[in-house]
């Protein structure tokens, strides 16, 4: 299954912008900026993402990353998908 990951903290570091600056310029609360920077958000708020992009003058895909599942790890037999299990380290 594919997932979306937030790369806001990396974007801020790359462009030399502090979280504090983003908070003050966007009007978004400190806890919200913190959770978006730490990528701990369970549901992305469209209004928050819009404010972040407007403030940073960036595209949504500059701060979001789409991670696809590695299809080579999956097997399909008779329409049923089987996902390769993670290997555990042997002790």
C-alpha positions in Angstrom: 0.0 0.0 0.0 1.3 3.4 -0.9 1.6 6.2 1.7 2.1 9.9 1.8 4.9 11.3 3.9 5.4 14.9 4.9 8.8 16.5 4.2 8.1 19.9 5.7 11.0 19.8 8.1 13.5 18.9 5.3 12.0 21.7 3.2 12.4 24.3 5.9 16.1 23.3 6.6 16.9 23.3 2.9 15.6 26.9 2.6 16.9 28.2 5.9 13.5 28.8 7.4 12.8 28.2 11.1 9.6 26.7 12.4 9.2 29.8 14.4 9.2 32.0 11.3 6.7 29.7 9.6 4.4 29.9 12.7 4.5 33.7 12.8 4.1 34.2 9.1 1.3 31.6 8.6 -0.6 32.0 11.8 -0.5 28.3 12.4 -0.1 27.2 16.0 3.2 25.8 17.4 1.8 22.3 18.1 0.4 22.0 14.6 3.6 23.1 13.0 5.5 20.7 15.2 3.3 17.7 14.3 3.6 18.5 10.6 7.4 18.9 10.8 7.7 15.6 12.8 5.3 13.9 10.3 3.0 12.7 13.1 -0.2 14.0 11.5 -2.8 11.3 11.0 -5.1 13.4 8.8 -3.8 16.3 6.8 -5.9 19.4 7.1 -6.3 21.1 3.7 -6.5 24.6 5.2 -3.2 24.0 7.1 -1.5 22.7 4.0 -2.8 25.6 2.0 -1.5 28.2 4.5 1.9 26.5 4.6 2.2 26.5 0.8 1.0 30.1 0.5 3.5 31.2 3.2 6.4 29.3 1.8 5.3 30.1 -1.8 5.8 26.4 -2.7 3.9 23.6 -4.4 2.1 21.0 -2.3 4.5 18.3 -3.7 7.5 20.3 -2.4 6.4 19.3 1.1 4.7 15.9 0.5 6.3 12.7 -0.7 4.3 9.8 -2.3 6.0 6.5 -1.4 4.9 3.5 -3.5 4.9 0.0 -2.2 7.6 -2.1 -3.8 5.5 -4.2 -6.2 8.3 -6.8 -6.6 7.7 -7.9 -3.0 4.1 -8.9 -3.9 2.8 -12.0 -5.6 -0.7 -12.3 -7.1 -2.3 -15.7 -7.5 -5.8 -16.2 -8.8 -6.6 -12.5 -8.0 -5.3 -12.7 -4.4 -2.4 -10.6 -3.5 0.3 -11.9 -1.1 2.7 -9.5 0.4 6.2 -10.7 1.1 6.8 -10.8 4.9 9.6 -8.8 6.4 12.6 -11.0 7.2 13.6 -11.0 10.9 17.3 -11.0 11.9 18.5 -14.4 13.1 20.2 -14.5 16.5 
